[in-house]
Amino acid sequence: MGKDHPVAWFSSIKEGRMFNTAMGHTADSFKEKNQLKMLENAIKWAGKLP
């Protein structure tokens, strides 16, 4: 993968949307405000929610 390696990415295929992240492997990561905001935004984007 080289020097820079993505830890979160997204893609759109036809009408579908997909979000992936390599973060969140521990319970403590879900206590992080920025982690939760990223997941919230990803869910809204993937679900095409306001």
mmJSON file of the N, C-alpha and C atoms, coordinates in Angstrom:
{"data_MODEL":{"atom_site":{
"group_PDB":["ATOM","ATOM","ATOM","ATOM","ATOM","ATOM","ATOM","ATOM","ATOM","ATOM","ATOM","ATOM","ATOM","ATOM","ATOM","ATOM","ATOM","ATOM","ATOM","ATOM","ATOM","ATOM","ATOM","ATOM","ATOM","ATOM","ATOM","ATOM","ATOM","ATOM","ATOM","ATOM","ATOM","ATOM","ATOM","ATOM","ATOM","ATOM","ATOM","ATOM","ATOM","ATOM","ATOM","ATOM","ATOM","ATOM","ATOM","ATOM","ATOM","ATOM","ATOM","ATOM","ATOM","ATOM","ATOM","ATOM","ATOM","ATOM","ATOM","ATOM","ATOM","ATOM","ATOM","ATOM","ATOM","ATOM","ATOM","ATOM","ATOM","ATOM","ATOM","ATOM","ATOM","ATOM","ATOM","ATOM","ATOM","ATOM","ATOM","ATOM","ATOM","ATOM","ATOM","ATOM","ATOM","ATOM","ATOM","ATOM","ATOM","ATOM","ATOM","ATOM","ATOM","ATOM","ATOM","ATOM","ATOM","ATOM","ATOM","ATOM","ATOM","ATOM","ATOM","ATOM","ATOM","ATOM","ATOM","ATOM","ATOM","ATOM","ATOM","ATOM","ATOM","ATOM","ATOM","ATOM","ATOM","ATOM","ATOM","ATOM","ATOM","ATOM","ATOM","ATOM","ATOM","ATOM","ATOM","ATOM","ATOM","ATOM","ATOM","ATOM","ATOM","ATOM","ATOM","ATOM","ATOM","ATOM","ATOM","ATOM","ATOM","ATOM","ATOM","ATOM","ATOM","ATOM","ATOM","ATOM","ATOM","ATOM"],
"id":[1,2,3,4,5,6,7,8,9,10,11,12,13,14,15,16,17,18,19,20,21,22,23,24,25,26,27,28,29,30,31,32,33,34,35,36,37,38,39,40,41,42,43,44,45,46,47,48,49,50,51,52,53,54,55,56,57,58,59,60,61,62,63,64,65,66,67,68,69,70,71,72,73,74,75,76,77,78,79,80,81,82,83,84,85,86,87,88,89,90,91,92,93,94,95,96,97,98,99,100,101,102,103,104,105,106,107,108,109,110,111,112,113,114,115,116,117,118,119,120,121,122,123,124,125,126,127,128,129,130,131,132,133,134,135,136,137,138,139,140,141,142,143,144,145,146,147,148,149,150],
"type_symbol":["N","C","C","N","C","C","N","C","C","N","C","C","N","C","C","N","C","C","N","C","C","N","C","C","N","C","C","N","C","C","N","C","C","N","C","C","N","C","C","N","C","C","N","C","C","N","C","C","N","C","C","N","C","C","N","C","C","N","C","C","N","C","C","N","C","C","N","C","C","N","C","C","N","C","C","N","C","C","N","C","C","N","C","C","N","C","C","N","C","C","N","C","C","N","C","C","N","C","C","N","C","C","N","C","C","N","C","C","N","C","C","N","C","C","N","C","C","N","C","C","N","C","C","N","C","C","N","C","C","N","C","C","N","C","C","N","C","C","N","C","C","N","C","C","N","C","C","N","C","C"],
"label_atom_id":["N","CA","C","N","CA","C","N","CA","C","N","CA","C","N","CA","C","N","CA","C","N","CA","C","N","CA","C","N","CA","C","N","CA","C","N","CA","C","N","CA","C","N","CA","C","N","CA","C","N","CA","C","N","CA","C","N","CA","C","N","CA","C","N","CA","C","N","CA","C","N","CA","C","N","CA","C","N","CA","C","N","CA","C","N","CA","C","N","CA","C","N","CA","C","N","CA","C","N","CA","C","N","CA","C","N","CA","C","N","CA","C","N","CA","C","N","CA","C","N","CA","C","N","CA","C","N","CA","C","N","CA","C","N","CA","C","N","CA","C","N","CA","C","N","CA","C","N","CA","C","N","CA","C","N","CA","C","N","CA","C","N","CA","C","N","CA","C","N","CA","C","N","CA","C"],
"label_alt_id":[null,null,null,null,null,null,null,null,null,null,null,null,null,null,null,null,null,null,null,null,null,null,null,null,null,null,null,null,null,null,null,null,null,null,null,null,null,null,null,null,null,null,null,null,null,null,null,null,null,null,null,null,null,null,null,null,null,null,null,null,null,null,null,null,null,null,null,null,null,null,null,null,null,null,null,null,null,null,null,null,null,null,null,null,null,null,null,null,null,null,null,null,null,null,null,null,null,null,null,null,null,null,null,null,null,null,null,null,null,null,null,null,null,null,null,null,null,null,null,null,null,null,null,null,null,null,null,null,null,null,null,null,null,null,null,null,null,null,null,null,null,null,null,null,null,null,null,null,null,null],
"label_comp_id":["MET","MET","MET","GLY","GLY","GLY","LYS","LYS","LYS","ASP","ASP","ASP","HIS","HIS","HIS","PRO","PRO","PRO","VAL","VAL","VAL","ALA","ALA","ALA","TRP","TRP","TRP","PHE","PHE","PHE","SER","SER","SER","SER","SER","SER","ILE","ILE","ILE","LYS","LYS","LYS","GLU","GLU","GLU","GLY","GLY","GLY","ARG","ARG","ARG","MET","MET","MET","PHE","PHE","PHE","ASN","ASN","ASN","THR","THR","THR","ALA","ALA","ALA","MET","MET","MET","GLY","GLY","GLY","HIS","HIS","HIS","THR","THR","THR","ALA","ALA","ALA","ASP","ASP","ASP","SER","SER","SER","PHE","PHE","PHE","LYS","LYS","LYS","GLU","GLU","GLU","LYS","LYS","LYS","ASN","ASN","ASN","GLN","GLN","GLN","LEU","LEU","LEU","LYS","LYS","LYS","MET","MET","MET","LEU","LEU","LEU","GLU","GLU","GLU","ASN","ASN","ASN","ALA","ALA","ALA","ILE","ILE","ILE","LYS","LYS","LYS","TRP","TRP","TRP","ALA","ALA","ALA","GLY","GLY","GLY","LYS","LYS","LYS","LEU","LEU","LEU","PRO","PRO","PRO"],
"label_asym_id":["A","A","A","A","A","A","A","A","A","A","A","A","A","A","A","A","A","A","A","A","A","A","A","A","A","A","A","A","A","A","A","A","A","A","A","A","A","A","A","A","A","A","A","A","A","A","A","A","A","A","A","A","A","A","A","A","A","A","A","A","A","A","A","A","A","A","A","A","A","A","A","A","A","A","A","A","A","A","A","A","A","A","A","A","A","A","A","A","A","A","A","A","A","A","A","A","A","A","A","A","A","A","A","A","A","A","A","A","A","A","A","A","A","A","A","A","A","A","A","A","A","A","A","A","A","A","A","A","A","A","A","A","A","A","A","A","A","A","A","A","A","A","A","A","A","A","A","A","A","A"],
"label_entity_id":["1","1","1","1","1","1","1","1","1","1","1","1","1","1","1","1","1","1","1","1","1","1","1","1","1","1","1","1","1","1","1","1","1","1","1","1","1","1","1","1","1","1","1","1","1","1","1","1","1","1","1","1","1","1","1","1","1","1","1","1","1","1","1","1","1","1","1","1","1","1","1","1","1","1","1","1","1","1","1","1","1","1","1","1","1","1","1","1","1","1","1","1","1","1","1","1","1","1","1","1","1","1","1","1","1","1","1","1","1","1","1","1","1","1","1","1","1","1","1","1","1","1","1","1","1","1","1","1","1","1","1","1","1","1","1","1","1","1","1","1","1","1","1","1","1","1","1","1","1","1"],
"label_seq_id":[1,1,1,2,2,2,3,3,3,4,4,4,5,5,5,6,6,6,7,7,7,8,8,8,9,9,9,10,10,10,11,11,11,12,12,12,13,13,13,14,14,14,15,15,15,16,16,16,17,17,17,18,18,18,19,19,19,20,20,20,21,21,21,22,22,22,23,23,23,24,24,24,25,25,25,26,26,26,27,27,27,28,28,28,29,29,29,30,30,30,31,31,31,32,32,32,33,33,33,34,34,34,35,35,35,36,36,36,37,37,37,38,38,38,39,39,39,40,40,40,41,41,41,42,42,42,43,43,43,44,44,44,45,45,45,46,46,46,47,47,47,48,48,48,49,49,49,50,50,50],
"pdbx_PDB_ins_code":[null,null,null,null,null,null,null,null,null,null,null,null,null,null,null,null,null,null,null,null,null,null,null,null,null,null,null,null,null,null,null,null,null,null,null,null,null,null,null,null,null,null,null,null,null,null,null,null,null,null,null,null,null,null,null,null,null,null,null,null,null,null,null,null,null,null,null,null,null,null,null,null,null,null,null,null,null,null,null,null,null,null,null,null,null,null,null,null,null,null,null,null,null,null,null,null,null,null,null,null,null,null,null,null,null,null,null,null,null,null,null,null,null,null,null,null,null,null,null,null,null,null,null,null,null,null,null,null,null,null,null,null,null,null,null,null,null,null,null,null,null,null,null,null,null,null,null,null,null,null],
"Cartn_x":[0.805,0.0,0.855,2.092,2.951,3.011,3.563,3.782,2.459,1.539,0.242,-0.772,-1.523,-2.493,-3.832,-4.911,-6.192,-6.749,-7.411,-8.066,-9.587,-10.058,-11.489,-11.658,-12.676,-12.915,-14.376,-14.794,-16.174,-16.218,-17.336,-17.552,-19.043,-19.371,-20.755,-20.815,-21.798,-22.001,-23.478,-23.741,-25.115,-25.833,-26.914,-27.674,-27.184,-26.258,-25.782,-24.579,-24.391,-23.244,-22.636,-21.294,-20.585,-19.513,-19.427,-18.4,-17.66,-16.341,-15.503,-14.528,-14.195,-13.161,-12.385,-11.109,-10.265,-10.155,-10.836,-10.779,-11.924,-11.829,-12.908,-12.791,-11.577,-11.39,-11.453,-11.558,-11.644,-12.887,-13.363,-14.52,-14.216,-12.99,-12.616,-12.72,-12.534,-12.601,-14.0,-15.016,-16.381,-16.746,-15.758,-15.912,-15.346,-14.672,-14.043,-15.068,-15.171,-16.152,-15.988,-14.762,-14.534,-14.861,-14.593,-14.93,-16.442,-17.181,-18.636,-19.228,-18.664,-19.15,-18.893,-17.736,-17.439,-18.449,-18.734,-19.693,-21.101,-21.483,-22.793,-22.906,-21.889,-21.89,-21.885,-21.149,-21.087,-22.442,-23.119,-24.441,-25.427,-25.388,-26.274,-25.985,-24.714,-24.346,-24.765,-24.434,-24.752,-26.26,-27.003,-28.453,-29.174,-28.391,-28.947,-29.954,-29.551,-30.397,-30.023,-30.966,-30.651,-29.677],
"Cartn_y":[-1.192,0.0,1.266,1.143,2.318,3.032,4.237,5.009,5.461,5.969,6.412,5.289,5.049,3.955,4.473,4.38,4.903,4.075,4.742,4.05,4.188,5.023,5.157,5.525,4.953,5.23,4.968,5.483,5.315,5.081,4.578,4.435,4.417,4.776,4.741,3.824,2.937,2.029,2.117,2.633,2.885,3.689,3.169,3.895,3.619,2.67,2.295,3.096,3.146,3.818,2.899,2.934,2.065,2.87,2.681,3.31,2.206,2.295,1.33,2.084,1.48,2.038,0.9,1.135,0.17,0.517,1.581,2.014,1.384,1.388,0.923,-0.519,-0.996,-2.396,-2.638,-1.574,-1.747,-1.039,-1.465,-0.819,0.64,0.934,2.305,3.255,2.751,3.631,4.211,3.53,4.022,5.021,5.368,6.446,7.752,7.674,8.842,9.663,10.946,11.827,11.889,11.997,12.108,10.808,9.692,8.385,8.255,8.611,8.515,9.477,10.679,11.644,11.134,10.533,9.98,8.89,8.003,6.927,7.474,8.463,9.092,9.694,10.437,11.048,9.988,8.909,7.842,7.167,6.923,6.307,7.217,8.505,9.466,9.515,9.547,9.611,8.34,7.185,5.911,5.694,6.153,6.001,7.134,8.102,9.287,9.996,10.12,10.767,12.242,13.079,14.515,14.784],
"Cartn_z":[0.0,0.0,0.0,0.267,0.234,1.576,1.541,2.76,3.395,2.574,3.071,2.916,3.966,3.959,4.49,3.692,4.165,5.326,6.251,7.358,7.269,6.335,6.074,4.608,3.963,2.556,2.225,1.088,0.665,-0.839,-1.312,-2.749,-3.027,-4.236,-4.705,-5.909,-5.917,-7.033,-7.404,-8.588,-9.037,-7.961,-7.408,-6.383,-4.964,-4.796,-3.469,-3.022,-1.729,-1.13,-0.08,0.007,0.941,1.675,2.972,3.794,4.536,4.56,5.279,6.165,7.281,8.133,8.785,8.986,9.672,11.153,11.57,12.97,13.752,15.063,15.915,16.344,16.543,16.926,18.427,19.193,20.641,21.17,22.311,22.924,23.251,23.642,23.982,22.788,21.591,20.423,20.244,20.784,20.667,21.771,22.567,23.543,22.996,21.854,21.245,20.47,20.815,20.194,18.672,18.194,16.745,16.016,16.635,16.049,15.886,16.922,16.874,15.845,15.736,14.748,13.339,13.108,11.79,11.433,12.378,12.125,11.89,12.675,12.489,11.087,10.689,9.355,8.259,8.453,7.45,7.282,8.398,8.334,7.617,7.942,7.266,5.769,5.419,4.001,3.284,3.837,3.177,3.059,4.058,4.051,3.356,2.833,2.168,3.075,4.351,5.343,5.459,5.905,6.052,7.184],
"occupancy":[1.0,1.0,1.0,1.0,1.0,1.0,1.0,1.0,1.0,1.0,1.0,1.0,1.0,1.0,1.0,1.0,1.0,1.0,1.0,1.0,1.0,1.0,1.0,1.0,1.0,1.0,1.0,1.0,1.0,1.0,1.0,1.0,1.0,1.0,1.0,1.0,1.0,1.0,1.0,1.0,1.0,1.0,1.0,1.0,1.0,1.0,1.0,1.0,1.0,1.0,1.0,1.0,1.0,1.0,1.0,1.0,1.0,1.0,1.0,1.0,1.0,1.0,1.0,1.0,1.0,1.0,1.0,1.0,1.0,1.0,1.0,1.0,1.0,1.0,1.0,1.0,1.0,1.0,1.0,1.0,1.0,1.0,1.0,1.0,1.0,1.0,1.0,1.0,1.0,1.0,1.0,1.0,1.0,1.0,1.0,1.0,1.0,1.0,1.0,1.0,1.0,1.0,1.0,1.0,1.0,1.0,1.0,1.0,1.0,1.0,1.0,1.0,1.0,1.0,1.0,1.0,1.0,1.0,1.0,1.0,1.0,1.0,1.0,1.0,1.0,1.0,1.0,1.0,1.0,1.0,1.0,1.0,1.0,1.0,1.0,1.0,1.0,1.0,1.0,1.0,1.0,1.0,1.0,1.0,1.0,1.0,1.0,1.0,1.0,1.0],
"B_iso_or_equiv":[0.0,0.0,0.0,0.0,0.0,0.0,0.0,0.0,0.0,0.0,0.0,0.0,0.0,0.0,0.0,0.0,0.0,0.0,0.0,0.0,0.0,0.0,0.0,0.0,0.0,0.0,0.0,0.0,0.0,0.0,0.0,0.0,0.0,0.0,0.0,0.0,0.0,0.0,0.0,0.0,0.0,0.0,0.0,0.0,0.0,0.0,0.0,0.0,0.0,0.0,0.0,0.0,0.0,0.0,0.0,0.0,0.0,0.0,0.0,0.0,0.0,0.0,0.0,0.0,0.0,0.0,0.0,0.0,0.0,0.0,0.0,0.0,0.0,0.0,0.0,0.0,0.0,0.0,0.0,0.0,0.0,0.0,0.0,0.0,0.0,0.0,0.0,0.0,0.0,0.0,0.0,0.0,0.0,0.0,0.0,0.0,0.0,0.0,0.0,0.0,0.0,0.0,0.0,0.0,0.0,0.0,0.0,0.0,0.0,0.0,0.0,0.0,0.0,0.0,0.0,0.0,0.0,0.0,0.0,0.0,0.0,0.0,0.0,0.0,0.0,0.0,0.0,0.0,0.0,0.0,0.0,0.0,0.0,0.0,0.0,0.0,0.0,0.0,0.0,0.0,0.0,0.0,0.0,0.0,0.0,0.0,0.0,0.0,0.0,0.0],
"pdbx_formal_charge":[null,null,null,null,null,null,null,null,null,null,null,null,null,null,null,null,null,null,null,null,null,null,null,null,null,null,null,null,null,null,null,null,null,null,null,null,null,null,null,null,null,null,null,null,null,null,null,null,null,null,null,null,null,null,null,null,null,null,null,null,null,null,null,null,null,null,null,null,null,null,null,null,null,null,null,null,null,null,null,null,null,null,null,null,null,null,null,null,null,null,null,null,null,null,null,null,null,null,null,null,null,null,null,null,null,null,null,null,null,null,null,null,null,null,null,null,null,null,null,null,null,null,null,null,null,null,null,null,null,null,null,null,null,null,null,null,null,null,null,null,null,null,null,null,null,null,null,null,null,null],
"auth_seq_id":[1,1,1,2,2,2,3,3,3,4,4,4,5,5,5,6,6,6,7,7,7,8,8,8,9,9,9,10,10,10,11,11,11,12,12,12,13,13,13,14,14,14,15,15,15,16,16,16,17,17,17,18,18,18,19,19,19,20,20,20,21,21,21,22,22,22,23,23,23,24,24,24,25,25,25,26,26,26,27,27,27,28,28,28,29,29,29,30,30,30,31,31,31,32,32,32,33,33,33,34,34,34,35,35,35,36,36,36,37,37,37,38,38,38,39,39,39,40,40,40,41,41,41,42,42,42,43,43,43,44,44,44,45,45,45,46,46,46,47,47,47,48,48,48,49,49,49,50,50,50],
"auth_comp_id":["MET","MET","MET","GLY","GLY","GLY","LYS","LYS","LYS","ASP","ASP","ASP","HIS","HIS","HIS","PRO","PRO","PRO","VAL","VAL","VAL","ALA","ALA","ALA","TRP","TRP","TRP","PHE","PHE","PHE","SER","SER","SER","SER","SER","SER","ILE","ILE","ILE","LYS","LYS","LYS","GLU","GLU","GLU","GLY","GLY","GLY","ARG","ARG","ARG","MET","MET","MET","PHE","PHE","PHE","ASN","ASN","ASN","THR","THR","THR","ALA","ALA","ALA","MET","MET","MET","GLY","GLY","GLY","HIS","HIS","HIS","THR","THR","THR","ALA","ALA","ALA","ASP","ASP","ASP","SER","SER","SER","PHE","PHE","PHE","LYS","LYS","LYS","GLU","GLU","GLU","LYS","LYS","LYS","ASN","ASN","ASN","GLN","GLN","GLN","LEU","LEU","LEU","LYS","LYS","LYS","MET","MET","MET","LEU","LEU","LEU","GLU","GLU","GLU","ASN","ASN","ASN","ALA","ALA","ALA","ILE","ILE","ILE","LYS","LYS","LYS","TRP","TRP","TRP","ALA","ALA","ALA","GLY","GLY","GLY","LYS","LYS","LYS","LEU","LEU","LEU","PRO","PRO","PRO"],
"auth_asym_id":["A","A","A","A","A","A","A","A","A","A","A","A","A","A","A","A","A","A","A","A","A","A","A","A","A","A","A","A","A","A","A","A","A","A","A","A","A","A","A","A","A","A","A","A","A","A","A","A","A","A","A","A","A","A","A","A","A","A","A","A","A","A","A","A","A","A","A","A","A","A","A","A","A","A","A","A","A","A","A","A","A","A","A","A","A","A","A","A","A","A","A","A","A","A","A","A","A","A","A","A","A","A","A","A","A","A","A","A","A","A","A","A","A","A","A","A","A","A","A","A","A","A","A","A","A","A","A","A","A","A","A","A","A","A","A","A","A","A","A","A","A","A","A","A","A","A","A","A","A","A"],
"auth_atom_id":["N","CA","C","N","CA","C","N","CA","C","N","CA","C","N","CA","C","N","CA","C","N","CA","C","N","CA","C","N","CA","C","N","CA","C","N","CA","C","N","CA","C","N","CA","C","N","CA","C","N","CA","C","N","CA","C","N","CA","C","N","CA","C","N","CA","C","N","CA","C","N","CA","C","N","CA","C","N","CA","C","N","CA","C","N","CA","C","N","CA","C","N","CA","C","N","CA","C","N","CA","C","N","CA","C","N","CA","C","N","CA","C","N","CA","C","N","CA","C","N","CA","C","N","CA","C","N","CA","C","N","CA","C","N","CA","C","N","CA","C","N","CA","C","N","CA","C","N","CA","C","N","CA","C","N","CA","C","N","CA","C","N","CA","C","N","CA","C","N","CA","C","N","CA","C"],
"pdbx_PDB_model_num":[1,1,1,1,1,1,1,1,1,1,1,1,1,1,1,1,1,1,1,1,1,1,1,1,1,1,1,1,1,1,1,1,1,1,1,1,1,1,1,1,1,1,1,1,1,1,1,1,1,1,1,1,1,1,1,1,1,1,1,1,1,1,1,1,1,1,1,1,1,1,1,1,1,1,1,1,1,1,1,1,1,1,1,1,1,1,1,1,1,1,1,1,1,1,1,1,1,1,1,1,1,1,1,1,1,1,1,1,1,1,1,1,1,1,1,1,1,1,1,1,1,1,1,1,1,1,1,1,1,1,1,1,1,1,1,1,1,1,1,1,1,1,1,1,1,1,1,1,1,1]
}}}
